[in-house]
Amino acid sequence: MKTVFVTGASRGIGKSIALELGKNYQVVVGFSNSQDKADEVVEEIKKLGGESLSVQLNIEDRNSVDKAFNLIEEAYKHVDILVNNAGITKDNILPRMKDDEWNDVIQTNLTGNFYTSQRAIKKMIKNKWGRLIFISSVVGTSGNQGQANYAASKAGLIGLSKSISKEVGSRNITSNVIAPGYIETDMTSFIDDENKENIIEQLSIKRMGMPEDIANMVSFLCKDESEYITGQVIPIDGGLTT
C-alpha cells in the first residue's frame, strides 16, 4: 500500500484530504501544534479500516522536516505521495506590512514546501513513481488586497511545481497545483453573512466550496489514471476565475 503525507492535516482542507485518502492509502497526518486534532483524524481513518499515524513538524525548519520524514520512513519506508497543504496567513496592506509578516508567510507557505518536496522526491526518484500535489490558491494567480505576502507565496508554489514536473516527469513522478477559491474552513469563518452573499454572487455555482471538493481532486491526482497530468494548475473555485 502506498503512503501519503499530508501537511497541515489536523483541520480544514488538510483533514478532508487525509480522510478521503485514508480509504486507499496509508496516511501520515502532519501537524504543527494541534496534536489532539491530528490524533482525532488518525482515529477516524482507523475506524474506517485505514492505516494512519500523526507526525509533528515545524515546516519552516529543515531539521524538523527531516526528523518528521525519518519517523515516517521508520514506519512506512518512504513517502509515495506528498500533499503540501500547510499554510498560514498574516494579512496587511503592503505599506504597513512588517518584515516578519512577509518572512513568516513566505517561509511557511513556500520555503517549507521546498523542504518537504526536496526530501520526499529523492525516494520517489529511486522508486520511479511519485505524486506531488500543492494546495495553492486562486489568490496566487489573481492577487488580493491585503495579501501580498500570501499571494506571493502561493504564486511561488506554481513556479515550484511546474519546475519539479519538468525535472522528474521521466521518472513517472507528477507535480500539480490545486488552486482553491472560497472554501468553508476556519480560515474563511471570519467572513460575515453580507460579504459571503457578495462572494457567492460572483460564483457560477452559487455556494461556497467545501473541503471535500478539494479532497476529491487530490484523490484523482494520486491515482495512476492521472499519470498524464503534470505541471498543471487546477482551479477549484465554483467559477470565480472563469
N, C-alpha and C positions, 0 to 999 in steps of 0.2 A: 504494500500500500504506500502511495506517495505521501510525503509530508509537506504541509503548508505552514508557513509562518506569517501570521497577520499581526502587524504592529498596530498599536492603539486599538486593541480589540476588546477592551473591557466594557465599552458602551457604544451607542450610536451606530454609525455605519460599520465600524470595525466589528462590533458584536454581531450584527446581522450577517456580515460576510463569514465570520467564524462559524456561526450556527449553520448556515447554508452549506459551507464546505465540509462541515463535520459529518455530513451524510455520506461522503465518498472518500474522505482523506483523513489522515492523522493531522490534527490541527494544534499548532502551538499558539496560544493566546498571549500576545505580547502586551505588556502594560508598563506604565511608569510609576504610578503611585497607588492606584486602586486595586490592591491585591484581592480584597473581598469580592469586588465586582468581577475581576478576572476569573477567580475561582468559581464563581457562580456560572459563568459562561462554560467553563470546563465541565462542571457537573451537568449542565443542560445537554451538552454534547454527549456525555457518557450515558445519560438517561435515554437518549435516542439510539444507543447502541454503538456510538462512535468512540474513538480514542483521542485523548487530548491531554495537554498539560499547559501550565502557565509559566511564563518566564518574565522576570522584571528586567528592564533595561532603561538606561538614560540614553536615548538615541542621539543626543548631542555629543556624547563621549565615545570615541572609538574603542577605548578599553572596555567600556561597559557593553558595547555591541559585541565585541569579541567574546567576552565572558558568556553572554547570552547564547551565542552560536555554539560555544563549547558545550554548554549544557544540553542544547538541542541535539548536537551530534553524538553526545553520550547516550541519549535516549533513542534517537531515530536515525543516526549515522549522517544524514545530510538533509538540507532543505531543497526540495524539488520545485516548490512554488513559493515565491515571495510576494506578498501583498503589502506594499508600502502605503499604509493608511495613516500613520501617526502624524499629527499636525496641531499647531496652535495658532491663535490669532492675538495680536496686540495692536488694535486699531488706533489710528490717529491720522489727522491730516498731515501732509508732508512737511509744511513749515514748522509744525510742532512736534514732529516725531523725534523721539530721543534715540540715541545710538543703541541703547540696549533693546529698545522695541524693535529696531531694524535687525540688529545682530541676532537676537534670540529667535526671531521668526525664521530668518534665513538659515541659521544653524540647525534648527529643529526640522523645518519643513523641506529643506534642500540638502544641506550637508549631511544630515542624519540619514537621509535616503541614499546618498552616495556611500556612506559607511556600510549600511546593510546590504546594498546591492553588490558592492565590491566583494564583500565576504561570501555572500551566497553564490555568486556567479562562478567562483573558482571551482566549486564542486560540480556545478551544473555543466561547465565546460568538460570536466573529466568524465561525467556521466553521459554527455552528449544529449542532454534533454533538460529543459527548464522553462519556467514561466515567470516573468516579472510583470507585475501589474502595479501601476502607480495611481493613487487616488489624488487627482489634482482638483481643479475647479473651473467652472466657466469664467471665473474672475481671472484665471491665468491667461485667457485669450482675449478678454474684453477689458480688463482693468476694472477698478471700482474706487469710488471716492472714499478716502479714509483708510484704504487698504493697500497702499503702495508696497509695503513690505510683504504682505500676504500674496498679492498678485504677482510680485516678482518671484517669490519662492515657488509658486505654483506654475508659473511660466517656465521657470528653470527646470522643473520636472519633465516638461515636454521635451526640451532640448536634451536632457539626460537620457530619457527613454529612447528617443529617436537615435541617438548616438550608439547606445547599447545594442539596439536592434541591428544596426549595420555591422557592429563588431562581431556579434556572436550568432547571427542568423544561420550561418553554415553549420553550426553545432546543434541545430534543432532547438534553439532557445529563442523564444519570442519575448518582446518587450512592448507593452502598450500602456496607454494612459486612459483613464476614465475621468471625465470632467463633469461632476455633478452640478446641478443647478441648486434650487432651493429645496432642501431636504428636511423633513421633520426630525430634528435631533435637538440635543441640549444646546448646540451652537446656534440654532435658529429660534430657540424658545423665547428670546428677548423680543421678537417681533410682535408688536401689538396687532389686534384684530384689524384695525383700519389699514395698516401697512400690509398686512397679509392679504387683504382683499385687493389692494393695489397690485401686489405681486401676481396674484392669481389671474388678474385681468390681462397681464402681459403674456400669459402662457396659452399655448394651443390646447393643451389638456388642462382643464380648469380645476386643478388641485395641486397642492404641494407634493413633492416627491416623498416616497417612503424609503427607509434604508434598504428594504427588500428589493427595490428597483435597482439599486446599485449591486447588491449581492447577486442577483440573477445574472447580470452581465459578467461579473467576476467569475462566477461559476462556469459560464460558457468559455471564457478566455483561458480557463485552466485545462480544458479538455483537448484531446487530440484533434477533434473536429475543427478547432480554431487555429491549427498549425500554419495556415497560410495568411494569417492576420498578424502583422507585426509593424511596429513603428507608427501606430495609428493613435489618434486622439478621438475618443468616442464620447460625445456629449450625451448626458442623460439628464435632461432639463425640462421636459414637458413642452418643448418647442420654443424655449426662451431665446435661443440663439439662431433660429431658422432665418 
